Amino acid sequence: MVLERAWFLAASSLEVRDAPLAVSVMGQPVVLFRDVQQHIQALEDRCPHRNVALSLGRVVNGTLECRYHGWRFAGSGACVEVPCVSDGACPKVRSAQTVKVVERQGSVWVCLGEPLTAEPPLWPHVEDEGYRSFELITHVRCPLVYVLDNLVDCGHTGFVHRGLFRGTPHSQVHAHVQETRTGVLIETHAEAGRQFPLAQVVLPGGGAVHHTDELILPHTVKVDYHLAQWHLMTMSVCTPVSDNETRVTTRVCLRVPVGGRVALEVLKRLTRKILDQDVVVLESQAQRVAQAGRQQFSSTAADVPAAWVTRAYHAYAAGRFPPSPLRQVEVSYRL
């Protein structure tokens, strides 16, 4: 039940225009539309009259009209018109179920229950001076927790993204992994810059890299890379469309001393390719687990960060996070 009280990113603002937009969060169908003031409203995507999807209809004067019999619903869920009533009066009928919704920073957030926090999360740096940013959306057919695991897992990058990000492991790195009140923080030290296309954009001239991966429960991973005056931050918000499908919204922010526009465009193309490569392995993982009917993971020190993230997610979903006391561990592995 605690997941139903979380804010999930359902769409970008640009996706909600003149027509109703059908989305799904945790398997629950939701329809988004704009009222006459252009404020976004959210309803359960089901007409209370004959249970047809309201998203099949149209927006009329800021209300949502069902395609089946033309019943119209306001953002409050109230039925404001029943065309087939002969005298034009609107009888007392059941309202459509409302869904809590907030639009800000170009994102549309919904909550299926009573929110744990009054407002959804903020995107950091997107409006800060000196930063440039872009957003990418990825759909992957696998459970949300697999995506969270992947986003903090450094060990796969030299293989899944060979030639783009890192390479064959050859240097020892040290990671400090700790639970926080909001999730898990991983600090990785002693990594050397790599001479691959992405590294050349983010880390010109090589040098030592300091980066952190942070799980912010229940759905977000923030990754920060620092080198001198460069700062690269990616923040991926994962929305469970269903038990076996996840929508990932990734915003990348970059601060560089010079050449930021060119660097950002190159980074956007490379990031899109990296995300697409991750989709291939994540969907393969989900398929094989489903076929086997169970997970059988074998883990090493390099898998500790991902394992802690997975444990934290399941504990949160069960209402058992954060633990007391908060735990921490040091691990070393090759990267």
C-alpha positions, 0 to 999 in steps of 0.5 A: 500500500505504501507504493500507492502513496508515492508520487509517480511520473506519469507523463511530460507536460508536452504529452498532455495537449488537446486530446485526453492521454491514457497512462498506466501507473502500477497497472491502474489506468489513468486519463490526463486532460486539460481543463479550460484554465489549461490545468491538468486533471486526472481521472480513473480511465473508466466511465462510471456509466458503462465502464468504457475508457474515458481516454477514447473520448474527447475534451470539450470545453475543459470537460472529458466526454465519453465516446460511448454515450457522451457523458461529460466529466469535470476535473472534479470527477462530477458528471456535468452532462448526460446528453440522452436525458430529454430535458437536458438536466443532469441527473444524479449519477456516479462521479468518475474517480479522481486521481491526485495530479501535480504538474511542474518543471515540465512533468506530470506526477500522479498519486493513486492514494493519499500522498506521503508528501504534499508535493512530488520531487523536484528535478535538480539543476534544470534551472540553475545557471551554467547547466544545460539539460535534456530529457529522454523517455525509455520503455522497458518490459521488466519490473521497476526494481530491475531498472533500479538495479541496472542504474547503480550497477557499474560492472555491466557498463564496460560490456553492455556499453563497450566502446561508449562507456568504460571498457574491460575492467582493469583497475581496482575501485573502492565503493562506500555503500550506505543506507540513508533515510531516503534510500541508498548512497554509493560513493565510488573512488579511484576510477581512472578516466576512460578514452571512449566517446562518452568519456571524451565528452564528460572527462576530456583529458582523462583524470581521476573520477569521483562519482556517486549513485543514489537511490531515492525511494521508491523510484529514482536513481541520481548519478553524479560525475565530477571532474574539475569544473565539469559536472554531469548529473543524470536523474532517472525516475522509474514509473511502474506501468504494470508489474512487468513494464517500466517507463523511465524518464531520464533528465541529464544536466551538464555543466562545462566551462566551454562548449556546453551546447556541442557537448550536450548534443553529443551526450544526448545521442550517446545517452540514447544509445546507452539506454537502448542497450540497457533495454536489451539486457533488462528485457532478456533478464525479465524473460528468462526469470519469467521462464524459470519461474524464479530468480537465481542470482549469483553475486560478488563484491561488484554486485553489492551496490545493486543488491543493497538497492534491491533490498531497500526497494523491497523493504520500502514496498513492504513498509519496513524502510528505513531500518534502524540502525542504518547500515554501511559497507566498504567494497572493492572490485575491478572496473 
